[in-house]
Amino acid sequence: MNLAPAGHDRDFTRRPYSVWRWRPAFNGDTVWLLGALAPEAVRLELITGHTAAEADIVDGTFAAEIAVDMVSLRDARGRLEAHEAASEEGRAEFERILADGRREMAQVKVRVYDSAGTVLYDGAAINATD
């Protein structure tokens, strides 16, 4: 039985967590990742460079946040404001920012552990379907 909120799956066939929502570091903000952990997973870390941030875990779900300097997104707001929102240029810039965000977010790593401290997953935080 899937107990995830509507639209949030708990598919653990490819990795021991599923992503419900994520956000890159737009305008210098933090990166965050929300989702569910597989039953055997008890700890999740977001990792960038030499920095790791441990996720908060509650009832098989997780929320993690980490400060990351995503250079291409430092001025996402300014990039959008440089164009009229409803214009073709504005929509194109919005799409470029989304693509930059996905590319930057793919550089953030996740490490998931079981109760014995064994690494169950060590790889990219998001994939093409997140």
C-alpha contacts under 8 A as a table, 3 or more apart, distances in Angstrom:
res1	aa1	res2	aa2	distance
2	N	9	D	7.10
2	N	10	R	6.76
4	A	7	G	7.68
4	A	8	H	5.37
4	A	9	D	5.95
4	A	10	R	6.68
5	P	8	H	5.41
5	P	9	D	7.91
8	H	20	W	5.52
9	D	18	S	6.95
9	D	20	W	7.38
10	R	17	Y	7.43
10	R	18	S	5.66
10	R	36	A	6.31
10	R	37	L	7.81
10	R	38	A	7.71
11	D	14	R	7.75
11	D	17	Y	7.52
11	D	18	S	6.06
12	F	15	R	5.29
12	F	16	P	5.11
12	F	17	Y	5.80
12	F	18	S	6.42
12	F	38	A	6.15
13	T	16	P	7.48
15	R	18	S	7.42
15	R	121	Y	6.57
16	P	37	L	6.00
16	P	38	A	4.88
16	P	40	E	7.87
16	P	41	A	6.57
16	P	112	V	7.24
16	P	120	L	6.92
16	P	121	Y	6.86
17	Y	35	G	6.96
17	Y	36	A	5.49
17	Y	37	L	4.30
17	Y	38	A	5.52
17	Y	41	A	7.96
18	S	35	G	5.45
18	S	36	A	5.29
18	S	37	L	6.58
19	V	22	W	7.27
19	V	33	L	7.04
19	V	34	L	5.95
19	V	35	G	4.42
19	V	36	A	6.76
19	V	126	I	7.37
19	V	130	D	6.26
20	W	33	L	7.80
20	W	34	L	5.57
20	W	35	G	4.60
20	W	36	A	7.50
20	W	130	D	7.55
21	R	33	L	5.96
21	R	34	L	5.20
21	R	35	G	6.72
21	R	130	D	7.75
22	W	31	V	7.54
22	W	32	W	5.56
22	W	33	L	4.38
22	W	34	L	6.22
23	R	26	F	7.91
23	R	31	V	5.56
23	R	32	W	5.38
23	R	33	L	6.66
23	R	101	G	7.94
23	R	105	M	7.93
24	P	30	T	7.09
24	P	31	V	4.73
24	P	32	W	6.88
24	P	70	M	7.78
24	P	101	G	5.58
24	P	102	R	7.46
24	P	104	E	7.19
24	P	105	M	5.72
25	A	28	G	5.57
25	A	29	D	4.78
25	A	30	T	4.90
25	A	31	V	4.85
25	A	67	A	7.65
25	A	68	V	6.50
25	A	69	D	7.08
25	A	70	M	6.00
25	A	73	L	6.67
25	A	74	R	7.59
25	A	101	G	7.73
26	F	29	D	5.60
26	F	30	T	7.68
26	F	70	M	7.60
26	F	73	L	5.09
26	F	74	R	6.09
26	F	75	D	7.36
26	F	76	A	6.01
26	F	77	R	7.90
26	F	101	G	7.73
27	N	73	L	5.91
27	N	74	R	4.37
27	N	75	D	5.10
27	N	76	A	5.66
27	N	77	R	6.58
28	G	68	V	7.84
28	G	69	D	6.63
28	G	70	M	7.34
28	G	73	L	7.35
28	G	74	R	5.20
28	G	75	D	7.78
29	D	67	A	7.24
30	T	65	E	6.42
30	T	66	I	5.61
30	T	67	A	4.65
30	T	68	V	6.30
31	V	65	E	5.49
31	V	66	I	5.35
31	V	67	A	6.19
31	V	68	V	6.58
32	W	63	A	7.24
32	W	64	A	5.49
32	W	65	E	4.26
32	W	66	I	6.55
33	L	63	A	5.89
33	L	64	A	5.32
33	L	65	E	6.56
34	L	61	T	7.61
34	L	62	F	5.68
34	L	63	A	4.55
34	L	64	A	6.51
35	G	61	T	5.63
35	G	62	F	5.45
35	G	63	A	6.77
36	A	60	G	5.71
36	A	61	T	4.08
36	A	62	F	5.85
37	L	40	E	7.95
37	L	41	A	5.89
37	L	42	V	7.51
37	L	60	G	5.27
37	L	61	T	5.68
37	L	62	F	6.91
38	A	41	A	5.35
38	A	60	G	7.19
39	P	42	V	7.76
39	P	60	G	6.99
40	E	114	D	5.73
40	E	115	S	7.45
41	A	44	L	7.84
41	A	112	V	6.55
41	A	113	Y	5.66
41	A	114	D	4.58
41	A	115	S	7.04
41	A	120	L	7.50
42	V	57	I	7.69
42	V	112	V	7.59
42	V	113	Y	6.07
42	V	114	D	5.27
42	V	115	S	5.84
43	R	54	E	7.49
43	R	55	A	7.18
43	R	57	I	7.33
43	R	112	V	5.66
43	R	113	Y	5.15
43	R	114	D	6.73
43	R	115	S	7.89
44	L	54	E	6.03
44	L	55	A	5.54
44	L	62	F	7.75
44	L	110	V	6.83
44	L	111	R	5.69
44	L	112	V	4.45
44	L	113	Y	6.47
45	E	52	A	6.07
45	E	53	A	5.38
45	E	54	E	4.42
45	E	55	A	5.74
45	E	64	A	7.39
45	E	110	V	5.55
45	E	111	R	5.21
45	E	112	V	6.50
46	L	52	A	5.55
46	L	53	A	5.23
46	L	54	E	6.50
46	L	55	A	7.29
46	L	64	A	6.67
46	L	65	E	7.29
46	L	66	I	6.83
46	L	108	V	6.94
46	L	109	K	5.80
46	L	110	V	4.76
46	L	111	R	6.73
46	L	125	A	7.47
47	I	50	H	7.21
47	I	51	T	5.69
47	I	52	A	4.35
47	I	53	A	6.48
47	I	66	I	7.87
47	I	108	V	5.97
47	I	109	K	4.92
47	I	110	V	5.91
47	I	111	R	7.48
48	T	51	T	5.42
48	T	52	A	6.52
48	T	68	V	7.02
48	T	107	Q	7.46
48	T	108	V	5.37
48	T	109	K	6.33
52	A	66	I	7.66
53	A	64	A	7.05
53	A	65	E	6.80
53	A	66	I	5.93
54	E	64	A	6.59
55	A	62	F	5.97
55	A	63	A	5.35
55	A	64	A	4.17
55	A	65	E	7.18
56	D	62	F	5.47
56	D	63	A	5.31
56	D	64	A	6.29
57	I	60	G	6.56
57	I	61	T	5.64
57	I	62	F	4.52
57	I	63	A	6.80
58	V	61	T	5.30
58	V	62	F	6.35
69	D	74	R	7.51
70	M	73	L	5.47
70	M	74	R	6.28
70	M	104	E	6.34
71	V	74	R	5.36
72	S	75	D	7.50
72	S	76	A	7.78
72	S	100	D	6.57
72	S	104	E	7.92
73	L	76	A	4.99
73	L	97	I	7.15
73	L	100	D	7.14
73	L	101	G	6.95
75	D	78	G	5.24
75	D	79	R	6.21
76	A	79	R	5.05
76	A	80	L	6.30
76	A	97	I	6.72
77	R	80	L	5.18
77	R	81	E	6.07
78	G	81	E	4.97
78	G	82	A	6.10
79	R	82	A	5.39
79	R	83	H	7.48
79	R	93	E	7.13
80	L	83	H	5.81
80	L	84	E	7.88
80	L	85	A	7.26
80	L	90	G	6.38
80	L	93	E	6.43
80	L	94	F	6.55
81	E	84	E	6.89
81	E	85	A	7.51
82	A	90	G	7.94
83	H	87	S	7.13
83	H	89	E	6.31
83	H	90	G	4.86
83	H	93	E	8.00
84	E	87	S	5.34
84	E	89	E	7.53
84	E	90	G	5.54
85	A	90	G	4.87
85	A	91	R	6.70
86	A	90	G	6.25
86	A	91	R	6.73
87	S	90	G	5.00
87	S	91	R	6.26
88	E	91	R	5.19
88	E	92	A	6.09
89	E	92	A	5.00
89	E	93	E	6.09
90	G	93	E	5.15
90	G	94	F	6.16
91	R	94	F	5.02
91	R	95	E	6.28
92	A	95	E	5.12
92	A	96	R	6.27
93	E	96	R	4.95
93	E	97	I	6.16
94	F	97	I	5.12
94	F	98	L	6.29
95	E	98	L	5.07
95	E	99	A	6.21
96	R	99	A	5.05
96	R	100	D	6.05
97	I	100	D	4.95
97	I	101	G	6.03
98	L	101	G	5.01
98	L	102	R	6.29
99	A	102	R	5.19
99	A	103	R	6.16
100	D	103	R	5.09
100	D	104	E	6.01
101	G	104	E	5.14
101	G	105	M	5.88
102	R	105	M	5.03
102	R	106	A	6.12
103	R	106	A	5.23
103	R	107	Q	7.09
104	E	107	Q	5.49
104	E	108	V	7.38
105	M	108	V	5.36
105	M	125	A	7.31
105	M	126	I	7.07
106	A	109	K	7.49
106	A	124	A	5.75
106	A	125	A	6.39
106	A	126	I	5.96
106	A	127	N	7.25
107	Q	124	A	6.55
107	Q	125	A	7.75
108	V	124	A	6.05
108	V	125	A	5.66
109	K	122	D	7.08
109	K	123	G	5.27
109	K	124	A	4.44
109	K	125	A	4.76
110	V	121	Y	7.33
110	V	122	D	5.73
110	V	123	G	5.59
110	V	124	A	6.01
110	V	125	A	4.94
111	R	119	V	6.90
111	R	120	L	7.51
111	R	121	Y	5.44
111	R	122	D	4.42
111	R	123	G	6.70
112	V	119	V	5.79
112	V	120	L	5.41
112	V	121	Y	5.10
112	V	122	D	6.64
113	Y	116	A	7.72
113	Y	117	G	5.41
113	Y	118	T	5.34
113	Y	119	V	4.52
113	Y	120	L	5.33
113	Y	121	Y	7.24
114	D	117	G	5.37
114	D	118	T	5.49
114	D	119	V	6.69
114	D	120	L	6.61
115	S	118	T	7.40
119	V	122	D	7.02
124	A	127	N	7.05
126	I	129	T	7.91
126	I	130	D	5.85
127	N	130	D	5.55
